[in-house]
Amino acid sequence: MTVKKVVSIEQYRQKSKNKPKKRLKKKVKSFFFSLFIILIVGSIFYFTSSLSKLSVIYFEGLHYVSRSELIHLTGLTYQDYFLELDTEKIATDILKHPLITDVTVKKTGINQLNIEVKEKDIIGCVELDGGFRYVLSDGRLIDNDQAINVTCQGTVIYGLTKETLKDSILSLFIQSMTKLDPILINLIKEIHYEPMYGDINRFSLFLKDGNTINVNSYSMVNKLKYYQTMVDKVSSLYEGVKGTYHLDVGDYFEPYSSSEKVLLRDENNGLLTEE
């Protein structure tokens, strides 16, 4: 006599409920296993390809400092692994440059580096002892004993010596110059320090329009407000004539081609009377 196994309805129902759960667990395990394999294969591909290395370095805010100077400071190469780059260390290295005041380093994209810098407020250069040094907006000079590749993109000031620098002559002139109209500043090609007896603060401004202006650091801001008015009035008397505007003493215009002088009076409306 055979014995038949009797399965209760409750047991059957329980088994039926467990089957979908087992299938779901199996699918989840298969998904994570596939994902794991993909990650391993992807990692091997990434680290053995050029994508894992630094490919592009973007610099923003550079005017006087060159890319090559900063890359040399940081020691960055295009063989560096992108994920291993330390942005804080890169920023610290860049701040060692004497012309840099602030820097932000960010990783962007797959293997790109974005470096945004802020330079010191450089007005131009001063020719000194046969070389050039940067001059800041407060009149201070950047020391030459620091590793700087000087490229004079702005205004160049000639004629100063170490002795004259001790008397605040440069700082006074720079302070006055920074108060000028930016349009006039951009018109200045070069500046020469040309003191005269009784006036150690006398400078000559050589302009891109062909004219020269002699000024005193104390009065230049007020007098140069009327420069364009003076030029227009002189042009009405001598069309196309270039010369020197003596605004340090006497306030007069002297053409390069003759000794005739035109008296300049800018107290009211730039009125000119011919001498």
Long-range contacts (C-beta under 8 A, 24 or more apart in sequence): 47-81, 51-110, 51-111, 52-81, 52-82, 52-83, 52-111, 53-78, 53-79, 53-80, 53-81, 53-82, 53-111, 54-78, 54-79, 54-80, 54-81, 54-82, 54-85, 54-111, 54-112, 54-113, 55-82, 55-110, 55-111, 55-112, 56-109, 56-111, 56-112, 56-113, 57-112, 57-113, 57-115, 58-108, 58-112, 58-113, 58-114, 58-115, 59-115, 59-116, 59-117, 60-114, 60-115, 60-116, 60-117, 61-116, 61-117, 61-118, 61-119, 62-117, 62-119, 63-119, 63-122, 63-153, 64-99, 64-119, 64-122, 64-134, 64-151, 64-153, 65-97, 65-99, 65-100, 65-117, 65-119, 66-149, 66-151, 69-97, 69-149, 70-94, 70-97, 70-115, 70-117, 73-97, 76-113, 82-107, 82-110, 82-111, 82-113, 85-113, 90-115, 98-142, 98-143, 98-146, 98-148, 99-134, 99-142, 99-148, 122-154, 123-154, 123-155, 123-174, 123-177, 123-178, 124-152, 124-154, 124-155, 124-156, 124-157, 125-150, 125-152, 125-154, 125-155, 125-156, 125-157, 126-156, 126-157, 126-160, 126-170, 127-156, 127-157, 127-158, 127-159, 127-160, 128-160, 128-161, 128-162, 128-165, 129-162, 132-156, 135-170, 135-174, 136-174, 137-174, 137-178, 138-171, 138-174, 138-175, 139-168, 139-170, 139-171, 139-172, 139-173, 139-174, 139-175, 140-171, 141-165, 141-170, 155-185, 155-188, 155-189, 155-190, 155-191, 156-190, 156-191, 157-190, 157-191, 157-192, 157-193, 157-203, 158-190, 158-191, 158-192, 158-193, 159-192, 159-193, 159-194, 160-193, 164-193, 164-195, 164-200, 167-200, 169-193, 169-200, 169-201, 169-217, 172-201, 172-217, 172-218, 173-201, 173-203, 173-217, 176-217, 176-218, 176-220, 176-221, 177-220, 179-221, 180-220, 180-221, 180-224, 181-224, 181-225, 184-224, 184-227, 196-248, 199-248, 199-249, 202-248, 209-242, 210-242, 211-242, 211-243, 211-244, 211-245, 212-243, 212-244, 212-245, 213-244, 213-245, 213-247, 214-244, 214-245, 214-246, 214-247, 214-248, 215-247, 215-248, 216-247, 216-248, 216-249, 219-247, 219-248, 220-247, 223-247, 223-251, 223-266, 225-266, 226-266, 226-270, 229-266, 229-269, 229-270, 230-264, 230-266, 230-270, 230-272, 232-270, 233-264, 233-270, 233-271, 233-272, 234-262, 234-272, 237-262, 237-272, 237-274, 238-262
